């Protein structure tokens, strides 16, 4: 058997020097490791030497597993893992009690891949689970009382638990493109302009006075309708939970939650 056959992608190995060079200090003083689009397939253990950072961006890589050593990053406030190959989270994710932002959009997460310990993230304000393989979400997510933004778009959800719907601080919940009965597409608005099924052309001289007056009245009504400007129905706007199309495209920068 050829060497390496049957194994997943090896990906790029990140040295400590490369990791240090990826460090950025933000305007608010936080330190962020920017490792997006680096071809990483395995969570770099070398990052343990920089475990005191507040933010990590590992988006747009090939990572399949988040190891239990994630618990070493106790200062983490912001974690972006979108557009990888992650199918489950370790229970240790629940130890990151300072986390306020977690982006898991565009992965391969299933319902079983969401550990119960996720509900220990009591300070979490933004959680993006869009573009995954979720058929349901745990009712225990209702324990995330500080949650303001929740992305659930492009999954296979048929129900949203009441505990999640009634989160006390929730402001934006994106559930687009799920087979949810309560969010079924509305019927097309009824067209107020009557469509003609048959049209007969005659000259005015061939009409009696009564018929001519009737035709003129209907013509005037039609002109009024034509001059009316239809008002498009309002659509919900998810400015902070920007969503891509259902098909993932790697270079769409707007996917990332700002």
PyMOL commands that set and color helices and strands:
alter all, ss='L'
color gray80, all
select helices_A, chain A and resi 16-21+45-50+68-72+91-95+111-113+116-120+139-143+162-165+181-183+204-206+209-226+253-255
alter helices_A, ss='H'
color red, helices_A
select strands_A, chain A and resi 23-25+31-34+55-57+78-80+101-103+126-128+149-151+172-174
alter strands_A, ss='S'
color yellow, strands_A
deselect
rebuild
show_as cartoon
